[in-house]
Amino acid sequence: MTKTPVTYADAGVNIDAGEEAVDRIVGAAKRTNIPGVVSGVGGFGGLFALKEALGSLEDPVLVSGTDGVGTKLLVAIEADRHDTIGQDLVAMCVNDILTSGARPLFFLDYFATGRLTPGHMATVVEGIARACEASGCALIGGETAELPGMYAPRHYDLAGFAVGAVERSRIVDGRRVQVGDSIIGLASSGVHSNGYSLARKVIFEVMGKKPGDLLFDKVRVADALLTPTRLYVKPVLELLKSIDVKAMAHITGGGLPLNLTRSFPPGTAALVDERRWPEPPVFDVLRRGGPIESDEMRRTFNCGIGFCVVVAQQDVARTLERLRRSHEEPFVIGEVTAGNGEVRYA
């Protein structure tokens, strides 16, 4: 008896779908090209010429970062909306390397799923490409993995990798932060990409909401939870041209308490006054819906501040003016105090 040959497709991997997916995203990736891109999506490796991109830098230092978007993906999957999750991925990476003063140069992504749907993946990557364009960096490569049996139906995972550069003498590392310096916070768009395991538990389990239900005012659950993470690259890089920024922080998992003072020198801490900025309404919904205690809110969510810069008091007015000129919403949220790295609330 002759046995029927077994194929890779029989095992759940569709090579043709993978090729179609790559074909669909090549155009989006090419739109992100900047000086320095030698070759991008489609080869074994993306090539990038540093001299072409960094000709003005005398002693450039590369800065790298990698991240994902956590269980925010489950909200996107449940709502069947995948057009903004790519911005979340890019923002989580480029905002991180921005804290060193780095300009993002190029980005790579990793997309893994149990069964590949080319159109679905193309929507995600299109969002990644748009965010790369907005951040001034090139999408030069990535990996698409079809892994039968690894994921539940319709589920997928994302990871991103960003590389940037900064002049060695212009690295922002927090070493010069001193007592009396001012902390300026930039508004977040909402929950961003951290704390979603708790947010989902409160909204979907405790409150019994569905993605299409109203959450507050006329805003539906999916709209509130899938608002993309803000990209701070362009306004902050513009700020660095004229302001002596001593430290920066991307407010992600752990909120202000675990991120604000990460680069502060020994002997310093932060005093923050939450009354100095408006909190997006989604956080009050979460606080009341749990309920969630104040300390837990602060250690889980950004609570309305997505990025912070530390400057000398005499530079505050100019810093606020320049950030507003870049269409940011900056707030003087606190000051540097003596301490051991803690973040205290007024």
Beta strands, then each sheet from edge to edge (+ up, - down):
strand 1: 37-39
strand 2: 47-48
strand 3: 60-67
strand 4: 103-113
strand 5: 138-146
strand 6: 156-167
strand 7: 182-187
strand 8: 214-216
strand 9: 219-220
strand 10: 247-250
strand 11: 268-272
strand 12: 305-311
strand 13: 330-338
strand 14: 343-345
sheet 1: 1+ 2-
sheet 2: 3+ 6- 4+ 5+
sheet 3: 10+ 12- 7+ 13- 11+ 14+
sheet 4: 8+ 9-
end
